[in-house]
Amino acid sequence: MSLTEDGAALLDLDGTTILLDLADQLPEGVAGTWVELFIEREKIALYPYEL
C-alpha cells in the first residue's frame, strides 16, 4: 500500500494498482507495509479507469 501526495491510498495487487476510497485517513507509518482488509462482500465495488 502506498499513499499519494493528496492522501489517497493505492493498493498494489500483483502488479495491478487499485485506488482505495478511504472513509478516514490512514494512520502514520502504514505506507509501504502489508495490510489486511476486512470488508463485507456486498460493500465492494470496482470501477475501471485509466490514468
C-alpha positions as CSV (number, residue, x, y, z in Angstrom):
1,M,0.0,0.0,0.0
2,S,1.2,3.5,-0.8
3,L,-0.2,7.0,-0.4
4,T,-0.4,9.8,-2.9
5,E,0.5,13.4,-2.1
6,D,-3.2,14.2,-1.5
7,G,-3.7,11.2,0.8
8,A,-5.3,8.7,-1.5
9,A,-4.4,5.1,-0.9
10,L,-3.1,2.9,-3.7
11,L,-3.0,-0.9,-3.2
12,D,-0.7,-2.9,-5.5
13,L,-2.3,-6.3,-6.1
14,D,0.2,-8.4,-8.1
15,G,1.2,-5.5,-10.3
16,T,-2.3,-4.0,-10.7
17,T,-2.8,-0.7,-8.9
18,I,-6.1,-0.3,-7.1
19,L,-7.2,3.1,-5.8
20,L,-9.0,2.9,-2.4
21,D,-11.6,5.4,-1.4
22,L,-11.0,5.8,2.3
23,A,-13.5,6.8,5.0
24,D,-10.7,8.1,7.3
25,Q,-7.1,8.9,6.9
26,L,-4.6,6.1,7.3
27,P,-2.5,6.0,10.5
28,E,1.1,7.2,10.3
29,G,3.6,4.6,9.2
30,V,1.2,2.5,7.1
31,A,2.6,3.4,3.7
32,G,4.8,0.6,2.3
33,T,3.5,-2.0,4.7
34,W,1.4,-5.1,4.3
35,V,-2.3,-4.6,5.1
36,E,-5.3,-6.8,5.6
37,L,-8.7,-5.6,4.5
38,F,-11.8,-6.8,6.2
39,I,-14.8,-5.7,4.1
40,E,-18.2,-7.2,3.6
41,R,-18.6,-8.6,0.1
42,E,-21.8,-6.6,-0.5
43,K,-19.9,-3.3,0.1
44,I,-17.2,-3.8,-2.5
45,A,-17.5,-2.1,-5.9
46,L,-14.9,-2.0,-8.7
47,Y,-14.8,0.7,-11.4
48,P,-12.3,0.5,-14.2
49,Y,-10.2,3.6,-15.0
50,E,-7.1,4.7,-16.8
51,L,-4.5,7.2,-15.7
